[in-house]
Amino acid sequence: MSSIDDDGLAGAKDWWNRNGKPLLTGALLAAAVVMGWQAWHKYQTNQSQGASSLYQALLETTLTPTGTPDTAKVAELAGKLKSDFGGTPYAQYGSLFVAKVAVESGKLDDAASELKSVMDKPADATLGEISRQRLARVLAAQDKAEEGLKLLEGDADKAFLASREELKGDLLVQLGRADDAHGAYQKAKAAMSDDAATGGLQLKLDDLAKGDA
């Protein structure tokens, strides 16, 4: 073999060491990332489908001749949602459903416990606000309206401002604080569209006005 061939071979080896190996490593790394992402996406999709099916089955517990949920089935499905998909929106909406069933059964302590678990670590802002407002109502039903009001302190997202202020008004009425209730109802009305504000909220404002007369 000539010295030229030897030089060429040496050059090729040198190029491979400097460029080929890093390129191959980069390609393998990119392939691993793509395959990992695809596997994760498939896992997430399967998880979502499984949680969705369980949540749908939970809602279908109301499909009884009386329309009353099968409480044993509710407990079973809700427990599986929590154990398999805890912290996900599906599991937390399941908790809201369980709380609703508990309220309808007169088990307010159980309802409060379910709602507090969601409120403390909500999967998203919507679940956080829904659980907060529902827990405030449950507390009011337990003659703990003051505790309920404390939950409603602070700023609320614009999308929930009207419902939060109206709820504040309801709790203030329960506590006999008519002037404060009127102010809360007015804030709720200001946050609503004109059509929405002429409904039940206006009736509450009218009732307070009659009480002042």
HELIX and SHEET records of a PDB file:
HELIX    1   1 SER A    3  TRP A   15  1                                  13    
HELIX    2   2 TRP A   16  GLY A   20  3                                   5    
HELIX    3   3 LYS A   21  LEU A   59  1                                  39    
HELIX    4   4 GLU A   60  THR A   62  5                                   3    
HELIX    5   5 THR A   71  PHE A   85  1                                  15    
HELIX    6   6 PRO A   89  GLU A  104  1                                  16    
HELIX    7   7 LEU A  108  ASP A  120  1                                  13    
HELIX    8   8 ALA A  125  ALA A  141  1                                  17    
HELIX    9   9 ALA A  145  LEU A  151  1                                   7    
HELIX   10  10 LYS A  158  GLN A  174  1                                  17    
HELIX   11  11 ALA A  178  ALA A  191  1                                  14    
HELIX   12  12 ASP A  194  ALA A  197  1                                   4    
HELIX   13  13 GLY A  200  ASP A  212  1                                  13    
END                                                                             
